Structure formats: structure tokens, C-alpha cells
Amino acid sequence: ASSGPPCAASATVGERLQAAVQAAEQAVQRHAAQDVVRLQQLTEQRAAQRQVTMQHAAQEAAQQAAQQAVQLQAAQAATRAQQLAAMQQLAAVQQAVRKAVEQAVQR
């Protein structure tokens, strides 16, 4: 009859221990869930940063390509101008040769 109350007291201690263990487990689960959320946020931020970096790189590459295209067009225009000048010089030389031949024939 005297062993009843100590069993009840020990059950209460056991219940308290179990409640403490459950509370600790819940705290660990909450922290783990928070860590998962933080990790997802960091992953999303890094992915967004990578995308921005890739967009900047693509924009730089497009600008460089455009500059190279302009330089190529300028070089082609300069080449055409040189070709035109050479053709004009050739035409002038041909005309001078014709005049010289005509003058020589007239003499």
C-alpha cells in the first residue's frame, strides 16, 4: 500500500522526461525546418545571381560582337574606298596612255 505513491511520483518523473524529450525533438525539427528554408533561400539567391552574371556576360559578348561587326564594316568600307581609288587611278593611267597613243598616231 505504501508503494503506490512513489510509483505515481516516478511515473510523473517519467512523463516529465518524455515531455522534455518530445519538446527537444520538436525544437530540433523546427530548427531543421528553418535550416531547410534558409538553404532553399540561399540556393535560390545563388541561382538568381548566376542568372544575372550570365546575362551580363551575354550582354558583354553581344556588345563586343557588335563592336567587331562595326569595325569589320569600317574595314570593308576602307577596302572598297581603296579599291575605288585604285580603279580611278587605273582609269586615269589608261586615259593618259590612250591620249599618248593618239598623239603618237597623229604625229
C-alpha positions in Angstrom: 0.0 0.0 0.0 2.9 2.3 0.7 4.5 1.5 -2.7 1.6 3.3 -4.6 2.6 7.0 -4.2 6.4 6.5 -5.1 5.2 4.7 -8.4 3.0 7.7 -9.1 5.8 10.1 -8.4 8.2 8.1 -10.7 5.6 7.9 -13.4 5.4 11.7 -13.2 9.1 12.0 -13.5 9.0 9.6 -16.5 6.2 11.7 -18.0 8.2 14.8 -17.4 11.2 13.3 -19.1 9.1 12.1 -22.0 7.6 15.6 -22.4 11.1 17.1 -22.2 12.4 14.7 -24.9 9.4 15.5 -27.1 9.9 19.2 -26.6 13.6 18.8 -27.5 12.7 16.7 -30.6 10.2 19.4 -31.7 12.7 22.1 -31.2 15.3 20.1 -33.3 12.6 19.6 -36.0 11.8 23.3 -36.0 15.4 24.3 -36.4 15.9 21.7 -39.1 12.9 23.1 -41.0 14.3 26.6 -40.6 17.6 25.4 -41.9 15.9 23.8 -44.9 14.1 27.1 -45.6 17.3 29.1 -45.3 19.2 26.6 -47.6 16.4 26.9 -50.2 16.6 30.7 -50.0 20.3 30.7 -50.4 20.1 28.3 -53.3 17.5 30.5 -55.0 19.6 33.6 -54.4 22.7 32.0 -55.8 20.7 30.8 -58.9 19.4 34.3 -59.4 22.9 35.7 -59.0 24.3 33.2 -61.5 21.5 34.1 -64.0 22.3 37.8 -63.6 26.0 37.1 -64.1 25.2 35.0 -67.2 23.0 37.8 -68.6 25.8 40.4 -68.0 28.3 38.1 -69.7 25.9 37.6 -72.7 25.3 41.4 -72.9 29.1 42.0 -72.9 29.6 39.3 -75.6 26.8 40.9 -77.7 28.4 44.3 -77.3 31.8 43.0 -78.3 30.3 41.2 -81.3 28.5 44.5 -82.3 31.8 46.4 -82.0 33.6 43.8 -84.0 30.9 44.0 -86.7 31.2 47.8 -86.9 35.0 47.5 -87.1 34.7 44.9 -89.8 32.2 47.1 -91.8 34.6 50.0 -91.4 37.5 47.9 -92.6 35.4 46.7 -95.6 34.4 50.3 -96.4 38.0 51.3 -96.3 39.0 48.4 -98.6 36.2 49.4 -101.0 37.4 53.0 -100.9 41.0 51.8 -101.7 39.7 49.6 -104.5 37.7 52.5 -105.9 40.8 54.8 -105.7 42.9 52.2 -107.4 40.3 51.8 -110.2 40.2 55.6 -110.7 44.0 55.7 -110.9 44.0 52.8 -113.3 41.3 54.6 -115.4 43.4 57.8 -115.3 46.5 55.9 -116.4 44.6 54.2 -119.2 43.2 57.5 -120.4 46.7 59.0 -120.3 48.0 56.0 -122.3 45.2 56.5 -124.9 46.0 60.2 -125.2 49.7 59.4 -125.6 48.9 56.8 -128.3 46.5 59.1 -130.1 49.1 61.9 -130.1 51.7 59.5 -131.3 49.4 58.3 -134.1 48.6 61.9 -135.1 52.3 62.7 -135.5 
